[in-house]
Amino acid sequence: DYAYSEDSPRGGDVSIVGWHLQALKACKYTGLDFANLTRCYKKGLDYVERCQLASGAIGYSGPNIGGGSDGTTLAAVGALCFQIWKSSASKVARKAVRFMDKEMKFDWNTADSDLYGHYYAVQCMINNGGPEWERYNKLFRDQVLNNQHKDGYYKVVGGGNKINAVAGSFAGDGGYGRHYRACLATLMLESYYRFLPATGAKTN
C-alpha cells in the first residue's frame, strides 16, 4: 500500500499494484534471481483480475466504479500489466481494451483529460494494435501535440473543471503540475519510437 505499508487496512489499489507489477517485470529482466518473484507477480495479477467488472472496466480497489474514476484509467493499468506478464491476447487485457475502445474520452480542455490514465492507455493500445490502436491514436495524439506551449511545458488541463480522475495532481499550474504534465505527455509521445522490453515487440 502507500509508503510500502504491509499492514494498511485499506488493502492497496490497482494503481499502486500496477507500478509494483512493472517493477517486478524490470527485476525479471535483469536476469538475477529474486526469491518469490513468480508468486508475487501472480498474486498481483490475481488482484487486478478480481477488480475487473464484466464490462471490462477495472475498479480502484474492487469490482466497482467510483471515487472519480469511470473505469477506463484502471482498465489501462490492468491491460498493460497483463500484456507485459502474459500477452495482449489474455482475457483480462482483451476485455479492458474493448471497454477502453468504447468508453475512453480525451479532451484537454474538459474534465475528460486524465493524463495519468492516458499515459497507460497509449502503451496498452499500441501493444494491442489493430483498429483499436488506430482509433485511440486519433483520440489522443493531436490533443497532446496541440497543447504544448512554445517554451516546452504543457497547458493546464480541464478548462477549469474538476478532472475525472482518481488523483489529478498533474492538473495544477504550479511547478509540480507543469513538471508532471510534461513527463506524462512526453512518455505518451515516446511510445511511437520506444517500446517496453517487457512486451517483446517494437512499434513504429
Rosetta silent file (secondary structure, phi, psi, omega in degrees, C-alpha in Angstrom):
SEQUENCE: DYAYSEDSPRGGDVSIVGWHLQALKACKYTGLDFANLTRCYKKGLDYVERCQLASGAIGYSGPNIGGGSDGTTLAAVGALCFQIWKSSASKVARKAVRFMDKEMKFDWNTADSDLYGHYYAVQCMINNGGPEWERYNKLFRDQVLNNQHKDGYYKVVGGGNKINAVAGSFAGDGGYGRHYRACLATLMLESYYRFLPATGAKTN
SCORE:     score description
SCORE:     0.000 S_00000001
   1 L     0.000 -170.395  179.955    0.000    0.000    0.000 S_00000001
   2 H   -51.627  142.251  179.330    1.080    3.650    0.212 S_00000001
   3 H    58.480   23.465  177.434    4.606    4.081    1.601 S_00000001
   4 H    59.453   31.437  176.864    5.033    0.296    1.195 S_00000001
   5 L   -71.574  130.367 -179.241    2.952   -0.365    4.304 S_00000001
   6 L   -94.320   -8.978 -176.220    2.282   -4.081    4.715 S_00000001
   7 L  -123.638   24.427  179.340   -0.436   -3.759    7.344 S_00000001
   8 L   -69.268  133.966  177.744   -2.642   -0.995    5.947 S_00000001
   9 L   -69.650  -14.833 -178.652   -6.359   -1.687    6.451 S_00000001
  10 L   -68.631  -33.985  175.440   -7.004   -0.106    3.038 S_00000001
  11 L    83.684   11.264  176.754   -5.622   -3.155    1.251 S_00000001
  12 L    85.004 -175.357  177.779   -3.967   -1.407   -1.683 S_00000001
  13 L  -158.990  167.605 -175.681   -5.375   -0.456   -5.093 S_00000001
  14 H   -65.556  -33.084 -179.423   -4.898   -1.245   -8.775 S_00000001
  15 H   -61.086  -51.258 -177.593   -2.858    1.899   -9.400 S_00000001
  16 H   -72.561  -33.243  175.794   -0.109    1.031   -6.932 S_00000001
  17 H   -63.289  -36.428  177.733   -0.265   -2.682   -7.816 S_00000001
  18 H   -60.014  -43.522  177.647    0.299   -1.674  -11.440 S_00000001
  19 H   -64.579  -39.858  179.617    3.535    0.095  -10.536 S_00000001
  20 H   -64.471  -40.294  179.906    4.650   -2.892   -8.484 S_00000001
  21 H   -66.325  -35.812  175.660    3.953   -5.295  -11.356 S_00000001
  22 H   -67.203  -39.800  178.796    6.014   -3.145  -13.715 S_00000001
  23 H   -64.714  -40.327  178.414    8.849   -3.048  -11.167 S_00000001
  24 H   -63.930  -37.474  177.816    8.715   -6.834  -10.780 S_00000001
  25 H   -65.682  -38.520  176.293    8.943   -7.232  -14.562 S_00000001
  26 H   -62.289  -39.779  176.780   12.011   -4.988  -14.580 S_00000001
  27 H   -59.995  -43.976 -178.858   13.518   -7.222  -11.884 S_00000001
  28 H   -61.038  -37.817 -176.922   12.883  -10.295  -14.028 S_00000001
  29 H   -75.774   -7.189  174.113   14.648   -8.724  -16.998 S_00000001
  30 L   -73.213  -20.880 -176.642   17.836   -8.218  -15.014 S_00000001
  31 L    82.970   -0.656  178.388   18.404  -11.967  -15.165 S_00000001
  32 L   -82.779  161.418 -179.062   19.045  -12.027  -11.416 S_00000001
  33 L   -94.271  112.453  177.604   17.350  -14.480   -9.085 S_00000001
  34 L  -109.303  120.207 -178.666   14.704  -12.791   -6.926 S_00000001
  35 L   -60.186  134.538  174.384   13.090  -15.018   -4.323 S_00000001
  36 L    66.357   16.058 -178.855    9.304  -15.398   -4.674 S_00000001
  37 H   -61.033  -44.948 -178.970    9.120  -13.170   -7.752 S_00000001
  38 H   -61.274  -44.937  179.357    6.782  -15.561   -9.575 S_00000001
  39 H   -62.093  -39.612 -178.697    4.473  -15.855   -6.579 S_00000001
  40 H   -65.508  -47.834 -176.204    4.416  -12.066   -6.173 S_00000001
  41 H   -69.185  -34.210  178.388    3.538  -11.215   -9.758 S_00000001
  42 H   -66.355  -38.769  177.121    0.860  -13.901   -9.925 S_00000001
  43 H   -65.703  -37.126  177.538   -0.761  -12.570   -6.758 S_00000001
  44 H   -64.037  -45.179  178.537   -0.647   -9.072   -8.254 S_00000001
  45 H   -65.217  -37.796  176.985   -2.338  -10.201  -11.465 S_00000001
  46 H   -60.536  -40.295  179.452   -4.943  -12.113   -9.471 S_00000001
  47 H   -63.295  -45.940  179.860   -5.739   -8.913   -7.560 S_00000001
  48 H   -61.154  -43.780 -179.093   -6.160   -6.916  -10.773 S_00000001
  49 H   -62.975  -37.378  178.734   -8.404   -9.594  -12.268 S_00000001
  50 H   -66.020  -22.282 -179.385  -10.609   -9.601   -9.155 S_00000001
  51 L   -89.691   -0.961 -178.415  -11.111   -5.855   -9.630 S_00000001
  52 E   -87.490  136.245  176.865  -12.372   -6.209  -13.209 S_00000001
  53 L   -88.145  166.648  179.338  -16.074   -5.846  -13.950 S_00000001
  54 L   -59.526  -29.670 -179.392  -17.973   -7.832  -16.577 S_00000001
  55 L   -69.444  -18.737 -173.496  -17.880   -4.743  -18.824 S_00000001
  56 L   105.519  -17.330  175.121  -14.071   -4.815  -18.884 S_00000001
  57 L   -61.998  155.581  176.421  -13.756   -1.775  -16.623 S_00000001
  58 E  -126.266  129.362 -178.932  -11.409   -2.128  -13.662 S_00000001
  59 L   -82.573  168.225 -175.884  -12.175   -0.608  -10.276 S_00000001
  60 L   -69.701  -47.769 -179.610   -9.765    1.151   -7.955 S_00000001
  61 L  -139.196   21.677  178.810   -9.794   -1.367   -5.118 S_00000001
  62 L   175.710  174.727 -177.710  -12.560   -3.770   -6.104 S_00000001
  63 L   -78.964   61.079  177.848  -15.002   -4.610   -8.917 S_00000001
  64 L  -152.502  156.058 -177.068  -16.883   -1.324   -8.669 S_00000001
  65 L  -109.505  133.589  178.817  -16.609    2.154  -10.156 S_00000001
  66 L   174.628 -174.710  176.787  -16.432    5.289   -8.039 S_00000001
  67 L    65.523   31.136  178.753  -14.147    7.830   -6.458 S_00000001
  68 L    90.508   -0.617 -178.349  -13.779    9.938   -9.591 S_00000001
  69 L  -105.883  142.869  174.800  -12.958    7.002  -11.861 S_00000001
  70 L  -103.471    6.608  178.068  -15.031    5.778  -14.809 S_00000001
  71 L    94.655  -15.935 -176.802  -13.099    2.518  -15.056 S_00000001
  72 H   -77.254  -39.491 -178.990  -11.053    3.407  -18.141 S_00000001
  73 H   -59.517  -49.639 -176.882   -7.903    4.588  -16.358 S_00000001
  74 H   -78.298  -20.680  169.629   -7.512    1.435  -14.321 S_00000001
  75 H   -62.830  -38.998  178.145   -8.592   -0.703  -17.271 S_00000001
  76 H   -66.395  -41.934  177.406   -5.500    0.702  -18.989 S_00000001
  77 H   -59.836  -50.015 -177.811   -3.331   -0.098  -15.962 S_00000001
  78 H   -64.265  -41.541  179.632   -4.659   -3.640  -15.793 S_00000001
  79 H   -60.430  -45.192 -179.384   -4.403   -4.248  -19.524 S_00000001
  80 H   -62.836  -41.174 -179.643   -0.751   -3.194  -19.580 S_00000001
  81 H   -61.629  -42.523  179.166    0.078   -5.417  -16.604 S_00000001
  82 H   -71.823  -32.188  176.725   -1.433   -8.469  -18.271 S_00000001
  83 H   -64.442  -42.155 -175.540    0.246   -7.619  -21.570 S_00000001
  84 H   -78.204  -25.334 -179.841    3.708   -7.478  -20.020 S_00000001
  85 H  -100.101  -27.494  179.848    3.276  -10.605  -17.888 S_00000001
  86 L  -117.575  -94.978  175.851    1.000  -12.677  -20.125 S_00000001
  87 L  -169.006  168.353  177.488    0.097  -11.331  -23.581 S_00000001
  88 L   -65.104  -18.006 -179.198   -2.234   -8.942  -25.369 S_00000001
  89 L   -86.266   -2.744 -179.700   -4.441  -11.974  -26.003 S_00000001
  90 L   -64.151  149.023 -174.320   -5.074  -12.593  -22.296 S_00000001
  91 H   -58.361  -45.729 -178.043   -8.738  -12.397  -21.310 S_00000001
  92 H   -62.203  -45.145 -179.730   -8.319   -9.513  -18.857 S_00000001
  93 H   -63.648  -44.005 -178.282   -6.335   -7.420  -21.350 S_00000001
  94 H   -64.055  -43.288  178.515   -8.780   -8.049  -24.203 S_00000001
  95 H   -63.366  -41.657 -179.490  -11.812   -7.151  -22.093 S_00000001
  96 H   -65.058  -43.191 -179.712  -10.109   -3.995  -20.828 S_00000001
  97 H   -64.370  -41.641  177.930   -9.086   -2.877  -24.322 S_00000001
  98 H   -61.298  -41.373  179.051  -12.611   -3.397  -25.663 S_00000001
  99 H   -64.385  -45.956  179.329  -14.001   -1.320  -22.802 S_00000001
 100 H   -62.117  -41.820 -179.557  -11.472    1.467  -23.355 S_00000001
 101 H   -58.879  -34.662 -178.379  -12.117    1.464  -27.095 S_00000001
 102 H   -85.287  -37.618 -166.804  -15.798    2.063  -26.409 S_00000001
 103 H  -111.548  -18.276 -171.728  -15.703    4.361  -23.384 S_00000001
 104 L   -73.899  135.046 -179.819  -12.416    6.276  -23.131 S_00000001
 105 L  -121.665  154.915  175.606  -12.578   10.015  -23.793 S_00000001
 106 L  -153.420  113.784  173.221   -9.888   12.664  -24.133 S_00000001
 107 L  -142.137  112.180 -172.548  -10.375   16.394  -24.456 S_00000001
 108 L   -52.850  -34.508 -172.640   -7.571   18.509  -22.993 S_00000001
 109 L  -101.230   19.375  175.332   -9.873   21.389  -22.099 S_00000001
 110 L  -129.139 -177.834  178.389  -12.644   19.436  -20.372 S_00000001
 111 L   -65.557  -19.078 -179.560  -12.942   17.181  -17.344 S_00000001
 112 L   -86.590   63.434 -176.004  -12.075   14.238  -19.633 S_00000001
 113 L  -139.747   47.670 -179.170   -8.344   14.936  -19.506 S_00000001
 114 L   -79.324   90.852 -176.681   -6.897   12.300  -17.181 S_00000001
 115 H   -63.717  -30.815  178.078   -3.293   12.276  -18.391 S_00000001
 116 H   -62.386  -45.158  178.114   -2.365    9.560  -15.910 S_00000001
 117 H   -64.129  -39.934 -177.991   -4.904    7.226  -17.485 S_00000001
 118 H   -75.018  -24.324  171.956   -3.811    8.098  -20.998 S_00000001
 119 H   -57.938  -43.822  177.269   -0.162    7.511  -20.101 S_00000001
 120 H   -74.335  -39.882 -174.372   -1.148    3.875  -19.552 S_00000001
 121 H   -61.766  -42.286 -177.702   -3.694    3.783  -22.373 S_00000001
 122 H   -63.334  -34.920  179.670   -1.273    4.728  -25.128 S_00000001
 123 H   -69.507  -48.034 -176.344    1.060    1.900  -24.098 S_00000001
 124 H   -73.384  -29.906  178.989   -1.542   -0.835  -23.904 S_00000001
 125 H   -72.818  -38.743  178.288   -3.357    0.323  -27.052 S_00000001
 126 H   -70.584  -31.523  173.670   -0.206    0.433  -29.165 S_00000001
 127 H   -65.505  -39.461 -179.170    0.686   -3.020  -27.824 S_00000001
 128 H   -67.756  -41.874  179.730   -2.774   -4.241  -28.794 S_00000001
 129 L    71.847 -164.790  175.925   -2.557   -2.755  -32.285 S_00000001
 130 H    69.576 -164.055 -177.921   -5.290   -3.109  -34.887 S_00000001
 131 H   -63.444  -27.832  177.950   -8.311   -0.823  -35.267 S_00000001
 132 H   -63.210  -42.685  177.418   -8.421   -0.172  -31.507 S_00000001
 133 H   -67.088  -40.855 -179.823   -4.976    1.423  -31.697 S_00000001
 134 H   -60.298  -43.211  179.054   -5.883    3.371  -34.837 S_00000001
 135 H   -68.474  -42.033 -178.795   -8.942    4.872  -33.142 S_00000001
 136 H   -67.417  -38.865  178.818   -7.094    5.601  -29.921 S_00000001
 137 H   -56.955  -42.611  177.873   -4.180    7.190  -31.772 S_00000001
 138 H   -67.107  -32.140 -179.105   -6.594    9.658  -33.365 S_00000001
 139 H   -68.308  -43.794 -169.755   -8.167   10.322  -29.972 S_00000001
 140 H   -98.409  -33.800 -166.626   -5.011   11.223  -28.061 S_00000001
 141 H   -56.131  -56.532 -174.854   -2.294   12.360  -30.493 S_00000001
 142 H   -70.891  -26.809  175.674   -3.448   15.829  -31.506 S_00000001
 143 H   -60.345  -40.274 -179.985   -4.716   16.603  -28.006 S_00000001
 144 H   -75.913  -47.039 -176.866   -1.148   16.252  -26.759 S_00000001
 145 H   -63.016  -36.446 -173.806    0.590   17.879  -29.717 S_00000001
 146 L   -85.013   -2.264 -176.241   -1.701   20.910  -29.789 S_00000001
 147 L  -119.086   22.868  173.697   -1.440   21.766  -26.104 S_00000001
 148 E   -95.132  131.163  177.158    2.290   22.223  -25.691 S_00000001
 149 L   -72.096  154.947 -179.311    3.468   25.767  -25.018 S_00000001
 150 L   -61.170  -21.265  178.365    6.259   27.143  -27.208 S_00000001
 151 L   -85.702   -1.470  174.548    8.515   27.059  -24.127 S_00000001
 152 L   108.721  -27.419 -179.536    8.053   23.292  -23.839 S_00000001
 153 L   -79.547  168.262 -177.711    5.644   22.927  -20.946 S_00000001
 154 E  -106.455  142.555 -177.648    2.061   21.760  -21.375 S_00000001
 155 L   -62.834  156.814  177.536   -1.024   23.869  -20.808 S_00000001
 156 L   -62.241  137.063  178.791   -3.261   23.287  -17.797 S_00000001
 157 L   -88.847  162.857  169.185   -5.828   20.562  -18.422 S_00000001
 158 L    99.531  -21.872 -179.356   -9.519   20.613  -17.608 S_00000001
 159 L    58.765   32.008 -179.949  -10.632   24.055  -18.712 S_00000001
 160 L    88.869   -3.024  179.423  -11.432   24.941  -15.111 S_00000001
 161 L   -91.668  156.019  172.680  -13.372   21.717  -14.483 S_00000001
 162 L   -70.749  127.822 -175.893  -12.595   19.076  -11.880 S_00000001
 163 L   -68.954  138.125  173.552  -10.744   16.304  -13.706 S_00000001
 164 L   -77.168   84.804 -175.799  -12.439   12.913  -13.982 S_00000001
 165 L  -156.162  154.304  175.943   -9.576   11.128  -12.289 S_00000001
 166 L   -65.420  -42.572  178.825   -8.737    9.324   -9.083 S_00000001
 167 L  -144.371  113.109 -175.597   -5.915   11.800   -8.467 S_00000001
 168 L  -104.751   42.100 -176.427   -5.487   14.833  -10.712 S_00000001
 169 H   -67.557  -11.641  176.285   -2.306   16.298   -9.247 S_00000001
 170 H   -78.652   -6.108 -171.428   -0.990   16.808  -12.797 S_00000001
 171 H   -86.124  -15.294 -175.549   -3.688   19.441  -13.354 S_00000001
 172 L   -71.961  163.095 -178.519   -2.231   22.320  -11.336 S_00000001
 173 L   -98.680    3.486  176.594   -0.416   25.324  -12.784 S_00000001
 174 L   -78.894 -177.502 -177.781    2.421   25.275  -10.252 S_00000001
 175 H   -59.949  -40.474 -179.494    5.838   23.772  -10.814 S_00000001
 176 H   -62.359  -49.908 -178.966    4.773   20.300   -9.696 S_00000001
 177 H   -62.036  -42.682  179.350    1.767   20.160  -12.029 S_00000001
 178 H   -62.670  -43.544 -179.159    3.716   21.501  -15.001 S_00000001
 179 H   -65.760  -43.998 -179.622    6.522   19.016  -14.482 S_00000001
 180 H   -61.348  -46.448  179.052    4.120   16.098  -14.018 S_00000001
 181 H   -60.610  -43.345 -179.103    2.171   17.002  -17.190 S_00000001
 182 H   -62.818  -40.195  178.811    5.368   17.326  -19.209 S_00000001
 183 H   -63.681  -48.929 -178.132    6.556   13.903  -18.036 S_00000001
 184 H   -63.215  -45.923 -178.559    3.263   12.180  -18.846 S_00000001
 185 H   -64.184  -41.325  179.672    2.876   13.869  -22.237 S_00000001
 186 H   -64.125  -44.812  179.403    6.482   13.143  -23.216 S_00000001
 187 H   -63.807  -35.666  177.283    6.213    9.485  -22.249 S_00000001
 188 H   -63.123  -46.777 -178.049    2.989    9.188  -24.233 S_00000001
 189 H   -70.409  -27.572  178.195    4.589   10.599  -27.376 S_00000001
 190 H   -67.868  -15.665 -179.511    7.691    8.439  -26.942 S_00000001
 191 L   -60.307  -21.758 -179.793    5.511    5.372  -27.454 S_00000001
 192 L   -70.439  -29.696 -174.950    5.878    5.889  -31.204 S_00000001
 193 L  -127.295    1.351  173.386    9.602    5.188  -31.242 S_00000001
 194 L  -121.028  160.486  178.351   10.324    3.407  -27.986 S_00000001
 195 L  -142.751  155.525  178.094    8.998    0.106  -26.746 S_00000001
 196 L   -82.102  120.462  176.662    8.802   -1.740  -23.472 S_00000001
 197 H   -53.233  -29.348 -177.717   11.226   -4.684  -23.461 S_00000001
 198 H   -63.907  -25.096 -178.804    8.633   -6.441  -21.325 S_00000001
 199 H   -85.253  -19.710  178.546    6.194   -6.642  -24.232 S_00000001
 200 L    74.131   14.303 -177.390    8.745   -8.197  -26.545 S_00000001
 201 L  -140.208  136.662  175.153    7.586   -6.140  -29.516 S_00000001
 202 L   -86.445  158.522  175.817    8.788   -2.973  -31.192 S_00000001
 203 L  -128.811  152.790  179.502    6.435   -0.320  -32.523 S_00000001
 204 L   -98.963    0.000    0.000    6.876    2.153  -35.349 S_00000001
